């Protein structure tokens, strides 16, 4: 796919948002680096966590699948050069990962969520075919606080937010450590975000 002469657009990861219309699903929101259009991609909860924990700078006690893949790749001197989203059919995005071991460059088909999870770990650029952006891109203003790994904004979620805001900084740090140990990365992300918010005050 990468050999074709196509116009590509570079993307950045804007964040992850809970999908209110589909239970257990999240929206990975990608953004044009030199434009205002956003590309929302529906992904599962485990893939959302794999991306979110790295974005949040969290370190799980045991390596997750994508972290294990990074260790494997580094051991054999394999690098991810770029991610390319080359097709969209019925709302499903198709991606390729370009690998390089210093001698060969190999393209491997992958789910977009897995490709992005690897891209952020390898610090690799993400590209998309321009015609997909023209078709699926949304020109919307997204507030930073809207992008999170929080659950649905219902009464229970609101109660959890209130409880978290009432914790001391030391209690937040202890809860963060425990949530990572329990591999509850959604909660860990929320706790870390609260700690970061307090640092800015």
KOLNUSE-657807 format. One record per residue: x, y, z of N, C-alpha, C in turn. Coordinates in steps of 0.05 Angstrom, whole numbers, plus 5000, padded with zeros to 4 digits. Last residue first. Layout:
% KOLNUSE-657807
XYZXYZXYZ
...
END
This chain:
% KOLNUSE-657807
494754845796493255045811495155225827
497654435774497454685759496054905774
497054025809499754145806499654415792
491853875801492554015826495254145825
492253615753490553855755491354015779
495253175767496453375748494853635750
491552905799494152995810495453215793
487652795761487052965784489553075797
490452455727489452705716488852905739
491152025761493552175752492752445741
485851855766487351945790489752115782
484751705713483151915726484652035750
488451295706488551525689487051765701
486650925744489351045747489551295730
481750775722481750925747484451065751
483850505677481950725674481950905699
487050105698488350335685486450575680
487849685741485449845735486450115723
491749355760491449375731488749505724
493149375812490749215806490149215776
497349735808497949455816495649265810
494450185795496350075775496949785782
491550255842490050205817491850095795
495750355878494150115881492650055856
497650845859499450615861497850355862
493051165866494251125840495950875839
492451145921490351025905491350975876
497051435936496751155945494651015927
495851925912498251785904498051485912
491152065940491052035911493451865901
493252135991491251915986491051855956
496352585982497652335990495852095985
492452965970494452895950495852635956
485952725993488352885995490352805974
479552705960481952575970484252765973
475452955934475652995963478052865976
475752795882476453075888476753125918
473752275888476552315880477452605887
468352375899470052235919473052285913
466752615851466552765876468452645897
467552195815469052445812469052605837
463751835834466551765835468352015833
459052115823459752065850462651995853
459352105767459452365781460152325810
458751565758461251695749461551965764
453551495777455751355790458451485783
450551825741450651885770453051755784
454651885682452051835696452551885725
458351925635457752135655454952105667
462251325628459951495621459251695643
469251395647466951245639464651435633
475251725622473151685641470951515630
479551855594478851565594476751515615
478452435551479352295576478752005573
476953035529478452805520479552665545
474853485550472953285540474353025533
478953825563477853675585475753465576
480054065513481953875525480653705546
474754095466476054195490477753985503
474754135398474653945420476154065443
471054335344472754445366472554255389
471354005281470054075306472054175326
470653725225471953975233470354075258
472153065213470153245224471553495234
473352605160474352805178472052995187
471852245121471052185149471852405169
473452465071470852325074469952305103
478252705078476252855064473452735068
480952275101480452515117478252675105
481251955056479751855079479052095098
484452245022481652205014479952095037
489452205047487952455047485052425040
491151675089490651765062488751995062
495151825145492651725135492351825106
500351675193499351795169496651675160
504251775249501751655240500851815215
511051645269508951815258506551655249
513151355332513051345303510751515293
514651215384514851485375514851515345
513650715400515950745384516451035375
508950815428511150695442513750715427
505551025389506351195412508651075428
505150575355506350835345507251005369
502450195384505250155378506650415370
497350425384498650355410501650305406
496450445329496850695344498150645371
495849895319497850055305498550315320
491449765349494049645356496249805343
487550085322488050125351490750005359
487649865270488550145275489150195304
490349225261488149395269489149665276
494849135204494249135233491649285238
499648855160496948955164496348935194
506249075150504548875163501749005168
511949135110509349245117507549025128
518949215120516649035117514149165126
525249295099522949445107520449285100
531649055120529149025105527049205116
535849255149536449125124533949105107
533849505193536449595184537149475157
528749335201530749205217533649295209
522549635203525149655191527149535210
515549655186517749575203520349595188
509649985183512049955168514349895187
503149755187505449845203507949785186
496749965163499249815160501349935178
489549925171492250045175494449855169
482950135161484949925156487750055157
476850255196479350355185481450135183
470050225183472350075193474850175180
465850465157466650575183468950435196
465750185108463550165127464350255155
472550245103470250105091468150075113
478350585089476050575107473650455092
485550555086482850495075480750515097
490450675109490250685080487450645069
494350925155491550855152490850895123
500650745175499150855152496350745151
506050895216503450775214501950905191
513250775212510750945210508350765210
517350465234517950705219515550895217
519250105287516850175273517350455260
524949665285523749925291521149955275
528849165313526649225294525349485303
532748895343533449135328531349195306
531248495376532048415349532548655331
529848775421531848555424532848475397
525849105402528449225410530649015412
521748735396522748875373525548995379
520848575450521648375430522948515406
519249065472521648925482522648725462
514549135442516649335440519349205449
511448705459512248725431514548915427
510648865512512148615506513148615478
507349295503509949345515511849105510
502849035482504349225465507149285476
501348725528501948605502503648785484
504648995586502248935571503148825544
508948795639508648895612506048805599
506748965705507648765686507248875658
505249445728507249275742508349055725
505250015682504049775694506149595707
505950675688507650445684506350195698
503351245652503151045673504850805667
502851665618505451625630505351425653
498351745589498251855616500951815630
499551475543499151765541499251895569
499550965565502051075554501851375552
494250895579496250875600498950995591
491650945528491351145549493551135570
492850485499493650745489493750945512
490750085531493550055522494650325512
485450265537487250265560490150255551
483650165485483650435495485450465519
484049615483485749775465485950065475
480049495520482849405526484849565508
475349715496476349805522479249735527
475949835424475049695448476349805474
474250415384475950195392474950075418
472650835331471550685353473450445359
475551445316475651155309474750995334
474952085287474351905310474251615301
479052565266478252295257477552125281
478253255253478653035272477652775259
481153845224479453615222480253395242
484554265222482654255244480954005244
491654205207488854265201487154225225
496453935212496454195200493554275191
495353455237497353625249497353915237
488753225248490753325229492853495243
487752755301487453025290489553085269
483752235329486252325316485752595303
481051925382480752165366483452255356
477751345395480451455392480251695373
472451215436473151355411476051455413
470350585461471550845464472150955437
465450145490467150235468468150515474
461749995528464349865529466249955507
456150155487457150065513459849925511
455450685448456250405446457550315471
454551215458452551075443453050775441
458851435485456351425499454251245484
465251255490463151265470460451225483
470151665521468251445524466051475503
476051845484473551915497471651675499
482752035480480751815480478351895495
486652465436485852345461483852115458
489652615392488352825408487552715435
495352455360493252335377492152555395
496052685292496952675320494652555337
497852545224495952565246497452565273
499052755158500152675184498152735206
496552495098496252705118497352605145
498552365030498252285058498152525077
496852184967497252414984496652335013
500451664934497951784945498752014963
502951214898503351504899500751634908
504350624933502650774916503151074919
507250374971508650434947506950614928
504050245013505650485016507150564991
501649765000500050005000501750255000
END
